[in-house]
Amino acid sequence: LMTSPAIYMNRVVCLEYADHLLRMHKVRDNILLRNLFVLMTSSEMVAMSRLMSIFFLAFGLPLYFLAGKMKDMKEWNWGPVSMYRALDTFREKLMELKATPRKILKEDFMMEWFT
């Protein structure tokens, strides 16, 4: 999940580099590189990396923040036991997303999970 934004943003550069390598005589027979090139050019892989990037920005970063800053958030009554509230909110939003999958395309819905 954490690497998906980097994969999505850098896919063009990675593809150009893989194409350059595949044109070289010694690397041309590298099965793993050829498979990686085919995989990264597929529309399914591009869509999946984009979806995972959205998920990382929407709930991955906020949950990492809450988990990492727990010790500093005592004045707001937040601690290790309080994480259930974030997970309950996360579950509610996932159920809402499951009921209406088109909401994944709405930036307002996706970026305001924990507000």
VMD Tcl script that builds the backbone (N, CA, C; Angstrom):
set m [mol new atoms 345]
animate dup $m
set s [atomselect $m all]
$s set {name element resname resid chain x y z} {
  {N N LEU 1 A 0.828 -1.191 0.000}
  {CA C LEU 1 A 0.000 0.000 0.000}
  {C C LEU 1 A 0.874 1.257 0.000}
  {N N MET 2 A 1.976 1.226 0.760}
  {CA C MET 2 A 2.815 2.425 0.864}
  {C C MET 2 A 3.574 2.717 -0.427}
  {N N THR 3 A 3.846 1.704 -1.214}
  {CA C THR 3 A 4.635 1.927 -2.433}
  {C C THR 3 A 3.765 2.254 -3.643}
  {N N SER 4 A 2.473 2.107 -3.530}
  {CA C SER 4 A 1.613 2.309 -4.703}
  {C C SER 4 A 1.673 3.727 -5.275}
  {N N PRO 5 A 1.752 4.808 -4.462}
  {CA C PRO 5 A 1.897 6.128 -5.096}
  {C C PRO 5 A 3.180 6.242 -5.907}
  {N N ALA 6 A 4.267 5.681 -5.396}
  {CA C ALA 6 A 5.535 5.744 -6.136}
  {C C ALA 6 A 5.458 4.924 -7.426}
  {N N ILE 7 A 4.827 3.775 -7.355}
  {CA C ILE 7 A 4.680 2.943 -8.557}
  {C C ILE 7 A 3.833 3.669 -9.595}
  {N N TYR 8 A 2.727 4.272 -9.145}
  {CA C TYR 8 A 1.832 4.948 -10.084}
  {C C TYR 8 A 2.504 6.184 -10.695}
  {N N MET 9 A 3.179 6.978 -9.876}
  {CA C MET 9 A 3.766 8.219 -10.377}
  {C C MET 9 A 4.997 7.981 -11.245}
  {N N ASN 10 A 5.744 6.934 -10.960}
  {CA C ASN 10 A 6.997 6.695 -11.673}
  {C C ASN 10 A 6.898 5.614 -12.736}
  {N N ARG 11 A 5.701 5.180 -13.070}
  {CA C ARG 11 A 5.567 4.062 -14.003}
  {C C ARG 11 A 6.126 4.376 -15.391}
  {N N VAL 12 A 5.988 5.601 -15.857}
  {CA C VAL 12 A 6.490 5.962 -17.186}
  {C C VAL 12 A 8.017 5.874 -17.219}
  {N N VAL 13 A 8.658 6.394 -16.176}
  {CA C VAL 13 A 10.119 6.340 -16.113}
  {C C VAL 13 A 10.592 4.890 -16.016}
  {N N CYS 14 A 9.915 4.104 -15.191}
  {CA C CYS 14 A 10.285 2.687 -15.049}
  {C C CYS 14 A 10.102 1.936 -16.361}
  {N N LEU 15 A 9.041 2.240 -17.073}
  {CA C LEU 15 A 8.803 1.566 -18.358}
  {C C LEU 15 A 9.861 1.952 -19.386}
  {N N GLU 16 A 10.231 3.214 -19.416}
  {CA C GLU 16 A 11.277 3.645 -20.344}
  {C C GLU 16 A 12.600 2.948 -20.029}
  {N N TYR 17 A 12.909 2.841 -18.747}
  {CA C TYR 17 A 14.150 2.183 -18.350}
  {C C TYR 17 A 14.109 0.684 -18.671}
  {N N ALA 18 A 12.973 0.042 -18.395}
  {CA C ALA 18 A 12.843 -1.384 -18.716}
  {C C ALA 18 A 12.930 -1.607 -20.225}
  {N N ASP 19 A 12.336 -0.710 -21.002}
  {CA C ASP 19 A 12.416 -0.814 -22.460}
  {C C ASP 19 A 13.861 -0.672 -22.930}
  {N N HIS 20 A 14.571 0.278 -22.331}
  {CA C HIS 20 A 15.982 0.468 -22.661}
  {C C HIS 20 A 16.786 -0.797 -22.341}
  {N N LEU 21 A 16.531 -1.389 -21.180}
  {CA C LEU 21 A 17.251 -2.604 -20.798}
  {C C LEU 21 A 16.927 -3.774 -21.720}
  {N N LEU 22 A 15.662 -3.878 -22.103}
  {CA C LEU 22 A 15.264 -5.002 -22.956}
  {C C LEU 22 A 15.847 -4.892 -24.360}
  {N N ARG 23 A 16.246 -3.710 -24.751}
  {CA C ARG 23 A 16.871 -3.541 -26.070}
  {C C ARG 23 A 18.357 -3.937 -26.057}
  {N N MET 24 A 18.924 -4.054 -24.870}
  {CA C MET 24 A 20.326 -4.453 -24.769}
  {C C MET 24 A 20.447 -5.957 -25.012}
  {N N HIS 25 A 21.528 -6.359 -25.620}
  {CA C HIS 25 A 21.697 -7.751 -26.041}
  {C C HIS 25 A 21.743 -8.712 -24.842}
  {N N LYS 26 A 22.469 -8.348 -23.784}
  {CA C LYS 26 A 22.634 -9.256 -22.651}
  {C C LYS 26 A 21.358 -9.419 -21.827}
  {N N VAL 27 A 20.551 -8.407 -21.771}
  {CA C VAL 27 A 19.371 -8.427 -20.905}
  {C C VAL 27 A 18.112 -8.863 -21.648}
  {N N ARG 28 A 18.175 -8.944 -22.936}
  {CA C ARG 28 A 17.011 -9.243 -23.761}
  {C C ARG 28 A 16.321 -10.548 -23.361}
  {N N ASP 29 A 17.073 -11.516 -22.880}
  {CA C ASP 29 A 16.498 -12.816 -22.528}
  {C C ASP 29 A 16.058 -12.903 -21.070}
  {N N ASN 30 A 16.033 -11.805 -20.365}
  {CA C ASN 30 A 15.640 -11.799 -18.956}
  {C C ASN 30 A 14.117 -11.940 -18.863}
  {N N ILE 31 A 13.667 -13.105 -18.447}
  {CA C ILE 31 A 12.233 -13.401 -18.389}
  {C C ILE 31 A 11.536 -12.531 -17.353}
  {N N LEU 32 A 12.158 -12.318 -16.211}
  {CA C LEU 32 A 11.535 -11.511 -15.165}
  {C C LEU 32 A 11.322 -10.072 -15.620}
  {N N LEU 33 A 12.306 -9.509 -16.287}
  {CA C LEU 33 A 12.174 -8.132 -16.769}
  {C C LEU 33 A 11.091 -8.030 -17.842}
  {N N ARG 34 A 11.024 -9.016 -18.729}
  {CA C ARG 34 A 9.968 -8.997 -19.753}
  {C C ARG 34 A 8.584 -9.100 -19.119}
  {N N ASN 35 A 8.453 -9.977 -18.129}
  {CA C ASN 35 A 7.157 -10.114 -17.448}
  {C C ASN 35 A 6.781 -8.847 -16.692}
  {N N LEU 36 A 7.762 -8.225 -16.049}
  {CA C LEU 36 A 7.507 -6.971 -15.351}
  {C C LEU 36 A 7.071 -5.879 -16.328}
  {N N PHE 37 A 7.708 -5.826 -17.471}
  {CA C PHE 37 A 7.350 -4.837 -18.488}
  {C C PHE 37 A 5.907 -5.046 -18.955}
  {N N VAL 38 A 5.549 -6.290 -19.232}
  {CA C VAL 38 A 4.180 -6.595 -19.671}
  {C C VAL 38 A 3.180 -6.262 -18.576}
  {N N LEU 39 A 3.515 -6.615 -17.345}
  {CA C LEU 39 A 2.614 -6.351 -16.227}
  {C C LEU 39 A 2.404 -4.855 -16.027}
  {N N MET 40 A 3.477 -4.082 -16.075}
  {CA C MET 40 A 3.353 -2.652 -15.825}
  {C C MET 40 A 2.712 -1.884 -16.978}
  {N N THR 41 A 2.651 -2.469 -18.156}
  {CA C THR 41 A 1.972 -1.793 -19.266}
  {C C THR 41 A 0.499 -2.163 -19.333}
  {N N SER 42 A 0.065 -3.120 -18.546}
  {CA C SER 42 A -1.343 -3.521 -18.596}
  {C C SER 42 A -2.215 -2.460 -17.934}
  {N N SER 43 A -3.379 -2.262 -18.470}
  {CA C SER 43 A -4.292 -1.260 -17.918}
  {C C SER 43 A -4.780 -1.668 -16.528}
  {N N GLU 44 A -4.844 -2.973 -16.273}
  {CA C GLU 44 A -5.270 -3.450 -14.957}
  {C C GLU 44 A -4.271 -3.036 -13.879}
  {N N MET 45 A -2.983 -3.137 -14.198}
  {CA C MET 45 A -1.944 -2.763 -13.234}
  {C C MET 45 A -1.946 -1.257 -12.979}
  {N N VAL 46 A -2.144 -0.489 -14.014}
  {CA C VAL 46 A -2.213 0.970 -13.854}
  {C C VAL 46 A -3.419 1.336 -12.996}
  {N N ALA 47 A -4.565 0.702 -13.269}
  {CA C ALA 47 A -5.771 0.979 -12.487}
  {C C ALA 47 A -5.591 0.557 -11.032}
  {N N MET 48 A -4.972 -0.591 -10.803}
  {CA C MET 48 A -4.776 -1.076 -9.437}
  {C C MET 48 A -3.807 -0.177 -8.661}
  {N N SER 49 A -2.732 0.255 -9.309}
  {CA C SER 49 A -1.793 1.129 -8.601}
  {C C SER 49 A -2.438 2.488 -8.303}
  {N N ARG 50 A -3.287 2.948 -9.195}
  {CA C ARG 50 A -4.001 4.204 -8.942}
  {C C ARG 50 A -4.989 4.051 -7.785}
  {N N LEU 51 A -5.719 2.948 -7.763}
  {CA C LEU 51 A -6.668 2.690 -6.686}
  {C C LEU 51 A -5.953 2.567 -5.340}
  {N N MET 52 A -4.859 1.833 -5.322}
  {CA C MET 52 A -4.103 1.681 -4.073}
  {C C MET 52 A -3.491 3.012 -3.621}
  {N N SER 53 A -3.127 3.869 -4.566}
  {CA C SER 53 A -2.623 5.204 -4.214}
  {C C SER 53 A -3.712 6.032 -3.549}
  {N N ILE 54 A -4.922 5.947 -4.075}
  {CA C ILE 54 A -6.053 6.661 -3.476}
  {C C ILE 54 A -6.307 6.143 -2.070}
  {N N PHE 55 A -6.301 4.827 -1.893}
  {CA C PHE 55 A -6.508 4.248 -0.568}
  {C C PHE 55 A -5.406 4.666 0.407}
  {N N PHE 56 A -4.173 4.695 -0.057}
  {CA C PHE 56 A -3.075 5.094 0.818}
  {C C PHE 56 A -3.248 6.528 1.296}
  {N N LEU 57 A -3.593 7.420 0.379}
  {CA C LEU 57 A -3.778 8.823 0.757}
  {C C LEU 57 A -5.027 9.028 1.601}
  {N N ALA 58 A -6.078 8.245 1.333}
  {CA C ALA 58 A -7.349 8.436 2.020}
  {C C ALA 58 A -7.333 7.898 3.447}
  {N N PHE 59 A -6.785 6.707 3.657}
  {CA C PHE 59 A -6.816 6.173 5.012}
  {C C PHE 59 A -5.481 5.661 5.520}
  {N N GLY 60 A -4.545 5.362 4.656}
  {CA C GLY 60 A -3.250 4.880 5.117}
  {C C GLY 60 A -2.486 5.939 5.891}
  {N N LEU 61 A -2.329 7.116 5.309}
  {CA C LEU 61 A -1.606 8.196 5.978}
  {C C LEU 61 A -2.272 8.652 7.277}
  {N N PRO 62 A -3.601 8.862 7.293}
  {CA C PRO 62 A -4.217 9.253 8.573}
  {C C PRO 62 A -4.039 8.206 9.668}
  {N N LEU 63 A -4.153 6.925 9.330}
  {CA C LEU 63 A -3.975 5.897 10.361}
  {C C LEU 63 A -2.534 5.830 10.843}
  {N N TYR 64 A -1.573 5.988 9.935}
  {CA C TYR 64 A -0.170 6.032 10.352}
  {C C TYR 64 A 0.086 7.225 11.268}
  {N N PHE 65 A -0.511 8.354 10.932}
  {CA C PHE 65 A -0.351 9.544 11.759}
  {C C PHE 65 A -0.902 9.305 13.155}
  {N N LEU 66 A -2.127 8.777 13.239}
  {CA C LEU 66 A -2.739 8.540 14.548}
  {C C LEU 66 A -1.939 7.539 15.369}
  {N N ALA 67 A -1.445 6.499 14.721}
  {CA C ALA 67 A -0.658 5.502 15.440}
  {C C ALA 67 A 0.682 6.068 15.898}
  {N N GLY 68 A 1.296 6.898 15.097}
  {CA C GLY 68 A 2.603 7.440 15.435}
  {C C GLY 68 A 2.574 8.574 16.435}
  {N N LYS 69 A 1.485 9.307 16.478}
  {CA C LYS 69 A 1.399 10.480 17.356}
  {C C LYS 69 A 0.595 10.220 18.625}
  {N N MET 70 A 0.329 8.974 18.938}
  {CA C MET 70 A -0.497 8.669 20.111}
  {C C MET 70 A 0.046 9.275 21.396}
  {N N LYS 71 A 1.350 9.186 21.573}
  {CA C LYS 71 A 1.938 9.661 22.834}
  {C C LYS 71 A 1.847 11.179 22.965}
  {N N ASP 72 A 1.738 11.885 21.845}
  {CA C ASP 72 A 1.642 13.340 21.870}
  {C C ASP 72 A 0.207 13.849 21.924}
  {N N MET 73 A -0.754 12.957 21.856}
  {CA C MET 73 A -2.159 13.375 21.755}
  {C C MET 73 A -2.950 13.132 23.035}
  {N N LYS 74 A -2.262 13.081 24.161}
  {CA C LYS 74 A -2.948 12.854 25.444}
  {C C LYS 74 A -3.919 13.980 25.771}
  {N N GLU 75 A -3.566 15.208 25.414}
  {CA C GLU 75 A -4.427 16.345 25.751}
  {C C GLU 75 A -5.768 16.302 25.009}
  {N N TRP 76 A -5.834 15.549 23.921}
  {CA C TRP 76 A -7.096 15.377 23.189}
  {C C TRP 76 A -7.775 14.066 23.553}
  {N N ASN 77 A -7.297 13.446 24.636}
  {CA C ASN 77 A -7.896 12.201 25.119}
  {C C ASN 77 A -7.766 11.073 24.097}
  {N N TRP 78 A -6.596 10.981 23.491}
  {CA C TRP 78 A -6.351 9.957 22.466}
  {C C TRP 78 A -5.185 9.087 22.909}
  {N N GLY 79 A -5.390 7.776 22.874}
  {CA C GLY 79 A -4.340 6.843 23.258}
  {C C GLY 79 A -4.504 5.530 22.513}
  {N N PRO 80 A -3.741 4.510 22.890}
  {CA C PRO 80 A -3.824 3.220 22.195}
  {C C PRO 80 A -5.231 2.621 22.196}
  {N N VAL 81 A -5.951 2.816 23.295}
  {CA C VAL 81 A -7.307 2.264 23.384}
  {C C VAL 81 A -8.260 3.024 22.458}
  {N N SER 82 A -7.928 4.242 22.099}
  {CA C SER 82 A -8.797 5.073 21.263}
  {C C SER 82 A -8.770 4.691 19.787}
  {N N MET 83 A -7.822 3.875 19.389}
  {CA C MET 83 A -7.723 3.519 17.964}
  {C C MET 83 A -8.968 2.803 17.463}
  {N N TYR 84 A -9.751 2.201 18.378}
  {CA C TYR 84 A -10.972 1.532 17.930}
  {C C TYR 84 A -11.919 2.518 17.253}
  {N N ARG 85 A -11.885 3.793 17.690}
  {CA C ARG 85 A -12.774 4.790 17.066}
  {C C ARG 85 A -12.391 5.023 15.616}
  {N N ALA 86 A -11.089 5.098 15.357}
  {CA C ALA 86 A -10.631 5.276 13.972}
  {C C ALA 86 A -10.966 4.043 13.141}
  {N N LEU 87 A -10.796 2.864 13.726}
  {CA C LEU 87 A -11.101 1.633 12.987}
  {C C LEU 87 A -12.600 1.462 12.765}
  {N N ASP 88 A -13.411 1.903 13.731}
  {CA C ASP 88 A -14.865 1.871 13.523}
  {C C ASP 88 A -15.271 2.802 12.391}
  {N N THR 89 A -14.687 3.997 12.361}
  {CA C THR 89 A -14.959 4.941 11.269}
  {C C THR 89 A -14.506 4.355 9.944}
  {N N PHE 90 A -13.343 3.738 9.952}
  {CA C PHE 90 A -12.808 3.094 8.752}
  {C C PHE 90 A -13.755 2.007 8.249}
  {N N ARG 91 A -14.257 1.179 9.150}
  {CA C ARG 91 A -15.188 0.106 8.762}
  {C C ARG 91 A -16.495 0.678 8.214}
  {N N GLU 92 A -17.029 1.708 8.861}
  {CA C GLU 92 A -18.263 2.339 8.379}
  {C C GLU 92 A -18.090 2.880 6.963}
  {N N LYS 93 A -16.977 3.556 6.730}
  {CA C LYS 93 A -16.731 4.111 5.391}
  {C C LYS 93 A -16.544 3.009 4.355}
  {N N LEU 94 A -15.880 1.912 4.735}
  {CA C LEU 94 A -15.726 0.796 3.804}
  {C C LEU 94 A -17.075 0.164 3.469}
  {N N MET 95 A -17.952 0.042 4.458}
  {CA C MET 95 A -19.288 -0.509 4.209}
  {C C MET 95 A -20.092 0.423 3.293}
  {N N GLU 96 A -19.938 1.723 3.518}
  {CA C GLU 96 A -20.601 2.704 2.652}
  {C C GLU 96 A -20.049 2.610 1.227}
  {N N LEU 97 A -18.752 2.419 1.121}
  {CA C LEU 97 A -18.109 2.271 -0.190}
  {C C LEU 97 A -18.537 0.976 -0.872}
  {N N LYS 98 A -18.720 -0.071 -0.085}
  {CA C LYS 98 A -19.183 -1.342 -0.635}
  {C C LYS 98 A -20.613 -1.217 -1.164}
  {N N ALA 99 A -21.439 -0.457 -0.461}
  {CA C ALA 99 A -22.825 -0.272 -0.887}
  {C C ALA 99 A -22.922 0.565 -2.164}
  {N N THR 100 A -22.069 1.578 -2.270}
  {CA C THR 100 A -22.074 2.432 -3.464}
  {C C THR 100 A -20.642 2.612 -3.957}
  {N N PRO 101 A -20.131 1.678 -4.760}
  {CA C PRO 101 A -18.735 1.715 -5.206}
  {C C PRO 101 A -18.362 2.951 -6.022}
  {N N ARG 102 A -19.336 3.614 -6.631}
  {CA C ARG 102 A -19.018 4.786 -7.441}
  {C C ARG 102 A -18.475 5.941 -6.612}
  {N N LYS 103 A -18.672 5.880 -5.294}
  {CA C LYS 103 A -18.171 6.952 -4.419}
  {C C LYS 103 A -16.647 7.009 -4.409}
  {N N ILE 104 A -16.009 5.944 -4.850}
  {CA C ILE 104 A -14.549 5.948 -4.871}
  {C C ILE 104 A -14.012 7.006 -5.827}
  {N N LEU 105 A -14.817 7.410 -6.773}
  {CA C LEU 105 A -14.414 8.432 -7.734}
  {C C LEU 105 A -14.642 9.846 -7.218}
  {N N LYS 106 A -15.321 9.977 -6.083}
  {CA C LYS 106 A -15.606 11.298 -5.524}
  {C C LYS 106 A -14.510 11.687 -4.533}
  {N N GLU 107 A -13.795 12.734 -4.873}
  {CA C GLU 107 A -12.666 13.166 -4.046}
  {C C GLU 107 A -13.123 13.576 -2.652}
  {N N ASP 108 A -14.276 14.245 -2.548}
  {CA C ASP 108 A -14.769 14.676 -1.239}
  {C C ASP 108 A -14.978 13.490 -0.310}
  {N N PHE 109 A -15.579 12.437 -0.824}
  {CA C PHE 109 A -15.827 11.261 -0.004}
  {C C PHE 109 A -14.528 10.578 0.402}
  {N N MET 110 A -13.621 10.402 -0.543}
  {CA C MET 110 A -12.403 9.642 -0.272}
  {C C MET 110 A -11.430 10.377 0.644}
  {N N MET 111 A -11.357 11.683 0.547}
  {CA C MET 111 A -10.356 12.420 1.324}
  {C C MET 111 A -10.872 12.915 2.683}
  {N N GLU 112 A -12.096 12.608 3.008}
  {CA C GLU 112 A -12.642 13.063 4.285}
  {C C GLU 112 A -13.125 11.899 5.135}
  {N N TRP 113 A -12.358 10.832 5.178}
  {CA C TRP 113 A -12.746 9.656 5.956}
  {C C TRP 113 A -12.680 9.913 7.442}
  {N N PHE 114 A -11.722 10.686 7.890}
  {CA C PHE 114 A -11.531 10.867 9.327}
  {C C PHE 114 A -11.767 12.297 9.780}
  {N N THR 115 A -12.582 13.045 9.045}
  {CA C THR 115 A -12.863 14.420 9.481}
  {C C THR 115 A -14.231 14.520 10.074}
}
mol reanalyze $m
mol bondsrecalc $m
mol representation Tube
mol addrep $m
